[in-house]
Amino acid sequence: MTRTKVAIIGSGNIGTDLMIKVLRGARHLQMGAMVGIDPASDGLARAARMGVQTTHEGVDGLIALPDFDEIEIVFDATSAKAHEANAAKLTPLGKRLIDLTPAAIGPYVVPAVNLDEHLDAPNLNMVTCGGQATIPIVAAVSRVAPVGYAEIVASIASKSAGPGTRANIDEFTETTSAAIEKVGGARRGKAIIILNPAEPPLIMRDTVYCLVSAPDAAVQDEIRRSVEKMVADVAAYVPGYRLKQQVQITEIPADQPVETLLTEEGGAVRPTHQVSVFLEVEGAAHYLPAYAGNLDIMTSAAMRVAELIAAGRAG
């Protein structure tokens, strides 16, 4: 079977974890190059030991490789600002880009929610690790009842946050909040990230709050079933993704001020309940230990996208 050759820009935590996933488990992908800017980086050294072609001259070094024309898909695991420059050089050369930064040049993509809509896009944005973990839940709730407000809190181990993640905290919150609305379907979204310095490091945990109108038990049960099905859909490509406890749906006190929900007819209705979903994401420990679920969900989602693109080309 012919495999699609891919390159990874960014030899840090995310890029190295993704490379190992491609080498160990990809069905339709073949590593073409690992690209960095630090010749002493562990990611480039590890790639070389694993027989992967490397360059420490960034995207210009990638373009200069003798087999560059054979590379069809390029993952970018650098930073939001770096991706803007990389995309400007690679898109005119016909490369499909899968963006693991919060740059959001292309459409937001969460595989369990909207991948089919964007398989032909030249640049697909993987939102953020927190977005990949929580937006499917917001979408699952909004499929049953309109979500007036959704708030997510992503807590990751400080040790799993490399320089790229730390340089993009503002972009993380902005991009995730926007995708909660655009992909998740919430009228208004808010995202919070916590870098937890606890020792030993704690596993990635995510909390999702949605305000909805769910006036009876039947609607509430449907919300629970929708969330549970979505968790199973995400776990199909991120095995460590799971509910921490049962979905909680609590009534909002009548005297608590909340935003009204818009109806399809253009009217307004007050949310009646808060849906609370508690998740944890255990990493596969391909590169960093299992506490780094934030790496695993991001790289697993990106590989899912690339595999489906490559399968379409092969098929």
C-alpha positions in Angstrom: 0.0 0.0 0.0 1.3 3.4 -1.0 1.6 5.7 2.0 1.4 9.5 2.1 4.7 11.1 3.0 4.4 13.7 5.8 6.7 16.2 7.5 6.5 17.7 11.0 7.7 21.2 11.7 8.5 21.6 15.4 10.8 19.2 17.3 9.5 20.0 20.7 7.1 17.9 22.9 4.1 17.9 20.5 6.1 17.4 17.3 8.1 14.6 18.8 5.1 12.8 20.3 3.4 13.1 16.9 6.4 11.7 15.1 6.4 8.6 17.3 2.7 8.1 16.7 3.2 8.2 12.9 6.2 5.8 13.1 4.4 3.3 15.4 0.8 3.3 14.4 0.0 5.1 11.1 -1.7 3.0 8.5 -1.6 5.5 5.6 1.3 7.9 6.6 5.0 7.7 6.2 7.5 10.0 8.0 9.3 12.2 5.4 11.1 14.7 7.6 11.4 16.2 11.1 12.0 19.9 11.0 13.4 22.1 13.8 15.5 25.2 14.5 17.7 23.9 17.3 20.3 21.4 16.1 20.7 20.2 19.7 17.0 19.5 20.3 16.0 16.1 21.7 13.3 15.8 19.0 15.8 16.1 16.1 18.2 13.7 17.8 15.5 11.2 18.5 14.2 11.5 14.9 17.7 10.8 13.5 18.1 7.7 15.8 14.8 6.5 14.4 15.9 6.8 10.8 13.9 10.0 10.0 15.4 12.7 7.8 16.0 15.9 9.7 16.8 19.5 9.2 17.5 22.2 11.8 17.0 25.1 9.3 13.2 25.5 9.8 10.8 25.6 6.9 13.5 26.8 4.5 15.5 23.7 5.3 12.4 21.6 4.6 11.8 23.2 1.2 15.5 22.6 0.3 15.3 18.8 1.0 15.8 16.8 -2.2 12.6 14.8 -1.8 10.5 17.8 -0.7 8.1 17.4 -3.7 7.2 13.9 -2.4 5.9 15.3 1.0 2.2 16.0 0.7 1.1 16.8 4.3 2.9 19.0 6.7 2.1 19.1 10.4 3.0 22.4 12.1 3.7 22.0 15.8 5.5 25.4 16.4 3.7 28.5 17.5 0.8 30.7 16.2 3.1 33.4 14.9 5.6 30.9 13.3 2.7 29.1 11.6 1.6 32.2 9.8 5.1 32.5 8.3 5.3 28.7 7.5 1.9 28.7 5.9 2.8 31.7 3.7 5.7 29.7 2.3 4.2 26.2 2.1 0.6 26.9 0.8 1.7 28.3 -2.5 3.8 25.1 -3.0 0.6 22.9 -2.8 1.2 21.4 0.7 -1.7 20.4 2.8 -1.2 21.9 6.3 -2.4 20.5 9.6 -1.9 23.2 12.2 -1.4 22.2 15.8 -1.0 25.8 16.9 -3.7 28.3 17.8 -3.1 30.4 14.6 -6.5 29.5 13.2 -5.7 30.4 9.6 -7.8 27.6 8.4 -11.1 26.2 9.7 -11.3 24.8 13.2 -11.4 21.0 13.1 -12.4 18.6 15.9 -12.5 15.1 14.3 -15.5 13.7 16.3 -17.6 16.8 15.4 -16.9 18.3 12.0 -14.0 16.6 10.2 -16.1 15.6 7.2 -16.9 19.2 6.4 -13.2 20.3 6.0 -11.3 17.3 4.6 -10.6 19.3 1.4 -9.4 22.5 3.2 -5.7 23.4 2.4 -5.0 24.3 6.1 -6.8 22.7 8.9 -6.6 24.1 12.5 -6.6 21.6 15.4 -7.8 24.4 17.8 -6.0 23.5 21.1 -5.6 20.6 23.5 -8.3 22.0 25.7 -10.5 22.5 22.7 -10.1 19.0 21.4 -11.1 17.7 24.8 -14.1 19.9 25.5 -15.6 21.1 22.3 -17.0 17.6 21.5 -18.9 17.8 24.8 -20.4 21.2 24.1 -21.4 19.9 20.6 -23.0 16.9 22.2 -25.1 19.0 24.5 -26.0 21.6 21.8 -27.3 18.8 19.6 -30.0 18.2 22.1 -30.7 21.7 23.6 -29.5 25.2 22.7 -26.4 26.2 24.7 -26.6 29.8 25.8 -23.2 29.8 27.5 -20.4 27.2 27.7 -17.3 27.5 29.9 -14.4 25.1 29.8 -11.5 24.7 32.2 -8.4 22.7 31.0 -5.9 21.8 33.7 -2.6 20.3 32.4 0.6 19.4 34.2 3.1 22.2 34.0 5.8 19.7 33.0 3.8 18.8 29.9 3.7 22.5 28.7 6.7 23.2 26.5 7.9 26.6 25.2 5.4 26.7 22.4 2.4 26.1 24.7 3.6 28.7 27.1 4.1 31.3 24.3 0.5 30.8 23.2 -1.6 31.2 26.3 -3.5 34.2 25.0 -4.0 32.5 21.7 -5.2 29.4 23.5 -8.0 31.2 25.3 -9.0 33.2 22.2 -9.0 30.3 19.8 -10.7 27.9 22.1 -13.4 30.3 23.1 -14.1 31.0 19.4 -14.2 27.3 18.5 -16.6 26.6 21.4 -19.1 28.8 19.7 -18.3 28.0 16.0 -17.8 24.2 16.3 -19.5 23.5 19.7 -22.6 25.5 18.9 -22.7 27.6 22.1 -24.0 31.1 21.8 -21.1 32.4 23.9 -18.0 30.5 25.0 -15.2 31.0 27.5 -11.9 29.0 27.9 -9.5 28.9 30.9 -6.2 27.0 31.0 -4.4 26.1 34.2 -0.8 24.9 34.2 -0.7 22.8 37.3 2.7 22.7 39.1 1.8 19.8 41.3 4.4 17.1 42.0 4.1 14.4 41.0 2.4 15.8 37.9 -1.3 15.3 37.6 -3.2 13.9 34.6 -5.0 16.3 32.3 -8.4 17.2 33.5 -11.2 19.2 31.8 -14.4 20.6 33.1 -17.3 21.7 30.8 -20.2 23.8 32.0 -23.2 24.5 29.7 -26.3 26.5 30.4 -29.3 25.0 28.7 -33.1 24.8 28.7 -33.8 21.3 29.8 -37.2 21.5 31.5 -38.0 17.8 31.8 -36.3 14.5 32.6 -36.6 13.2 29.0 -34.5 16.1 27.7 -32.0 15.7 30.5 -31.6 11.9 29.8 -31.1 12.7 26.1 -28.3 15.1 27.0 -26.6 12.4 29.1 -26.9 9.9 26.3 -25.5 12.4 23.7 -22.5 13.2 25.9 -21.8 9.5 26.6 -21.9 8.7 22.9 -19.6 11.6 22.1 -17.1 10.4 24.7 -17.0 7.0 23.0 -16.5 8.7 19.6 -13.5 10.6 20.9 -12.1 7.6 22.7 -12.0 5.8 19.4 -8.9 7.8 18.5 -7.8 9.0 21.9 -8.0 5.8 24.1 -7.2 7.7 27.3 -10.2 10.0 27.0 -13.0 9.3 29.5 -15.7 10.7 31.8 -14.4 11.2 35.3 -17.9 10.8 36.7 -21.5 10.8 35.6 -22.9 13.9 33.8 -24.5 16.2 36.3 -27.5 18.4 35.4 -28.6 20.8 38.1 -31.5 23.3 38.1 -30.5 27.0 38.0 -32.1 29.0 40.8 -34.9 31.3 39.6 -33.2 34.4 41.2 -29.8 33.7 39.5 -29.1 36.1 36.6 -28.2 34.3 33.4 -28.2 35.1 29.7 -31.4 34.2 27.8 -31.3 31.6 25.0 -32.4 32.5 21.5 -35.0 30.2 20.0 -35.3 29.3 16.3 -38.3 31.6 16.0 -36.2 34.6 17.2 -37.6 34.7 20.7 -35.8 34.2 24.0 -36.0 31.7 26.8 -34.3 31.6 30.1 -31.9 28.6 30.7 -33.3 26.2 33.3 -30.3 23.9 34.0 -26.5 23.7 34.1 -24.9 20.7 32.6 -21.5 19.8 34.2 -19.2 17.3 32.6 -15.9 16.2 34.2 -13.3 14.6 31.9 -9.7 13.3 32.2 -7.3 12.5 29.4 -4.5 10.0 30.0 -1.7 10.1 27.6 -0.3 7.1 25.7 3.2 7.9 27.0 4.8 7.7 23.6 7.1 10.6 24.5 6.2 12.2 27.8 4.7 10.2 30.7 1.0 9.4 30.8 0.1 12.6 32.7 0.6 14.5 29.4 -2.8 13.8 28.0 -2.8 17.3 26.5 -0.1 16.1 24.1 -1.9 12.9 23.4 -5.3 14.3 22.5 -3.7 17.0 20.2 -1.4 14.6 18.3 -4.0 11.8 18.2 -6.6 14.3 16.7 -4.1 15.6 14.2 -3.1 12.1 13.1 -6.7 11.1 12.7 -7.2 14.0 10.3 -4.1 13.1 8.3 -5.0 9.4 8.1 -8.4 10.2 6.7 -7.0 12.6 4.2 -4.4 10.1 3.1 -7.0 7.3 3.0 -9.1 9.4 0.7 -6.2 9.9 -1.6 -5.3 6.2 -1.6 -8.9 5.1 -2.1 
